[in-house]
Each structure stands twice: as C-alpha cells, then as structure tokens.
Amino acid sequence: MSSRAWKKRQQSDPYVKKARDEGYRARAAFKLQELDEKDQLLAGARRVVDLGAAPGSWCQFARRKLPDGAVIIALDILPMDPIEGVTFIEGDFREDEALSALESALDGSKLDLVMSDMAPNLSGVGPSDQARSIYLVELALAFAKDWLNPDGKIVVKVFQGAGFDELLSEFRQTFNSVKIRKPSASRSESREVYLVGQGLKNP
C-alpha cells in the first residue's frame, strides 16, 4: 500500500479516531476490548504477559481494566514508551536471551493470561510470511503451556492460510475451550483472526 493510500485509510478509519479520542496508542486496543467482552479474558486476571506489545495499546487496555497490584509484563523486539504499571522487556521472542529475561521477570509465578498480537515483518512473499506468522504463534503456545495456570487463558493473532488448520488442532488438543474470533476492528480485507484458548487439558 502506498503511503498516500495508507494515510487516506487512516484518516477515514473510525477506530483510529476513537483510539486518539480515548488516549490509546493504536486502534488495536479495540480488538482486545471486543475479545475481552466476548471471552472475559481479563476477568479475575492478576498476572498477564503481552507478547509483541509495542506500541502498547493492549497493555494500556489491560492496565485500565485490571486492579492495582496486577502484574503486566510486556515484550517486543521494538522499543515501547513506558506505561505506568507495566514492566517492559525489549527483545526478540524468538531468541533465548529475550525468553530468559521474560522468564526471569516472572520469578516462577504462573500466569492468568498470555496475549500475543505478534506478527512478523512482512517480506511480501506470501508463503514465507505465513510460515513465520505460524511460527510466532507456535512459540507463544509453547510459552503458554509452560507458564499458564491450569485455568489460564491465551489470545493470539494468527493469519488464516497454510498451517492454520494444524495450529487450530494443536490448540484444541491443549485447551478445554477454543474459539476463533474476528473482532470488528480487524479490517475486513485482513486474513487475521484471533484464537482464544482457556483451561489447559494437561496442566
């Protein structure tokens, strides 16, 4: 998409305006808002990890919803401006160093929710981009298996295409409940959907 077309789309996007009006850093906040309304993601949560957090709109929404004292740890390969009450780790989730830093911040305590809005930098080569996207979700799922409470939840962005059915099958083998969601704030032309899993079958 050209910069002119992108700018025009942004100017006409009601969620962009709404994000600006409500003080969110990105329109993605409203994807999480709808997911939370449908699946009660943040209900009762006290320990949350946000993977692929920058620029921080999901952390902002979670921070507004959760009580004081709730722990939010965010990680992204890109820098992120500070958010009060959110611990941020800058690093590549695909690398052992970043994962070790994240696990160290958890200090052995299990999580109530793992959120991932991660997406790879797109190369324009469809099969390659899809494979890299699926790999990120697989990493998030592996992390969730290790760190979620038995009744914990996960929400991850995934693009429909090659590997999606196999990934969905793995989610259904892992969680008692699995939902496929397409929030209203997701652009209709996008292949993105969100998988929501709850309750580990083999904690």
C-alpha positions in Angstrom: 0.0 0.0 0.0 1.4 3.4 -0.9 1.9 6.0 1.8 -0.8 8.2 0.4 -3.4 5.3 0.4 -2.3 4.3 3.9 -2.8 7.9 5.1 -6.2 8.2 3.5 -7.3 4.9 5.1 -6.1 6.1 8.5 -8.0 9.4 8.2 -11.2 7.6 7.3 -10.9 4.8 9.9 -13.3 5.4 12.9 -11.2 3.2 15.2 -8.1 5.4 14.5 -10.2 8.4 15.6 -11.6 6.6 18.6 -8.2 5.5 19.7 -7.0 9.1 19.6 -10.0 10.3 21.5 -9.7 7.7 24.2 -5.9 8.0 24.6 -4.9 4.7 23.1 -1.7 4.4 21.1 -3.2 2.2 18.4 -6.6 1.1 17.1 -5.7 -2.5 18.1 -6.9 -1.6 21.6 -10.5 -2.1 20.4 -9.7 -5.6 19.1 -8.7 -6.6 22.6 -11.7 -4.7 24.1 -14.1 -6.8 22.0 -12.2 -10.0 22.7 -12.4 -9.3 26.4 -16.1 -8.5 26.2 -16.8 -11.9 24.5 -14.5 -14.1 26.4 -13.8 -12.4 29.7 -10.1 -12.5 29.1 -9.1 -10.2 31.9 -11.8 -11.2 34.4 -10.0 -12.2 37.6 -6.6 -11.9 36.0 -3.7 -10.8 38.2 -0.7 -11.8 36.1 -0.6 -11.1 32.4 2.1 -11.2 29.7 1.7 -9.3 26.4 3.9 -10.6 23.6 4.5 -8.3 20.7 3.3 -5.4 22.8 4.6 -2.3 21.0 3.3 0.4 20.7 1.4 -0.6 23.8 -2.4 -0.3 23.3 -3.1 -3.8 24.6 -1.1 -3.0 27.7 -3.0 0.3 28.1 -6.3 -1.5 27.9 -5.3 -4.2 30.3 -3.9 -1.7 32.7 -7.2 0.2 32.7 -9.2 -3.0 33.3 -7.0 -4.7 35.9 -6.9 -3.8 39.6 -3.9 -2.0 41.2 -1.3 -4.6 42.0 -1.9 -6.7 39.0 1.3 -7.6 37.1 1.6 -6.9 33.4 4.8 -7.8 31.7 5.3 -6.8 28.0 7.8 -7.8 25.5 8.6 -6.6 22.0 11.5 -6.5 19.6 10.8 -2.8 19.1 11.1 -0.1 21.8 8.0 0.9 23.7 7.3 4.1 25.6 6.8 3.4 29.3 3.3 2.7 30.7 2.8 3.1 34.4 2.3 -0.3 36.0 3.7 -2.2 33.0 7.2 -3.9 33.0 8.7 -3.8 29.5 11.4 -6.1 28.1 12.9 -5.2 24.7 13.9 -8.3 22.9 13.2 -10.8 20.2 10.8 -13.5 21.5 12.4 -16.0 19.0 15.8 -15.6 20.8 16.7 -17.4 24.0 18.0 -14.2 25.6 14.6 -12.5 25.4 12.8 -15.6 26.6 15.2 -15.9 29.6 14.7 -12.3 30.5 10.9 -12.8 30.4 11.0 -15.9 32.5 13.3 -14.2 35.0 10.8 -11.4 35.3 8.0 -14.0 36.1 10.1 -15.2 39.0 8.5 -18.6 39.0 4.9 -17.4 39.2 2.3 -18.7 36.8 0.1 -16.5 34.6 -3.6 -16.0 34.2 -3.4 -14.7 30.6 -1.0 -14.7 27.7 -1.7 -12.2 25.0 0.0 -12.1 21.6 -0.6 -9.7 18.8 2.8 -10.6 17.3 3.2 -10.5 13.6 6.4 -10.9 11.5 7.9 -8.1 9.4 6.3 -8.8 6.1 8.6 -9.6 3.1 5.8 -9.7 0.5 6.5 -13.4 -0.1 3.2 -14.9 1.0 4.2 -18.5 1.8 7.3 -17.3 3.7 5.4 -14.6 5.7 2.6 -17.1 6.6 5.2 -19.7 7.8 6.9 -17.0 10.0 3.5 -16.0 11.4 2.6 -19.5 12.3 6.0 -20.0 14.0 5.4 -17.0 16.2 2.0 -18.4 17.3 3.7 -21.8 18.0 6.2 -20.1 20.2 3.5 -18.2 22.1 1.6 -21.5 22.6 4.7 -23.3 23.9 5.3 -20.5 26.3 1.7 -20.6 27.5 1.9 -24.4 28.1 4.8 -23.7 30.4 3.5 -20.7 32.3 -0.3 -20.6 32.4 -2.3 -21.5 35.4 -4.4 -24.6 34.8 -7.5 -22.4 34.2 -5.5 -19.7 32.4 -6.3 -18.2 29.0 -4.4 -17.3 25.9 -5.3 -15.0 23.0 -3.2 -14.9 19.9 -3.3 -13.3 16.5 -2.9 -15.7 13.5 -3.3 -15.4 9.8 -5.5 -17.9 8.0 -3.6 -19.8 5.4 -1.1 -22.7 5.3 -0.6 -24.2 8.7 -3.7 -22.7 10.3 -5.7 -25.9 10.5 -2.8 -27.7 12.1 -2.4 -24.9 14.6 -6.1 -24.9 15.4 -5.8 -28.7 16.0 -2.9 -28.2 18.4 -4.9 -25.5 20.3 -7.8 -28.0 20.6 -5.5 -30.6 21.9 -4.1 -28.2 24.5 -7.2 -26.3 25.8 -10.6 -27.3 27.1 -12.2 -24.4 25.2 -11.0 -22.8 21.9 -12.7 -20.0 20.0 -11.9 -18.3 16.7 -12.7 -14.6 16.8 -12.7 -11.8 14.2 -13.1 -8.5 16.1 -15.0 -5.7 14.4 -11.8 -3.6 14.5 -10.0 -6.2 12.3 -10.1 -4.9 8.8 -12.3 -7.0 6.6 -9.6 -7.5 4.0 -7.2 -8.9 6.5 -6.8 -12.6 7.0 -6.1 -12.1 10.7 -8.2 -13.9 13.3 -7.6 -14.5 17.0 -7.5 -17.8 18.7 -8.7 -17.8 22.3 -7.9 -20.8 24.4 -8.9 -21.5 28.0 -8.1 -24.2 30.5 -5.1 -26.4 30.0 -6.1 -30.1 29.4 -2.8 -31.3 30.8 -1.5 -28.6 33.2 
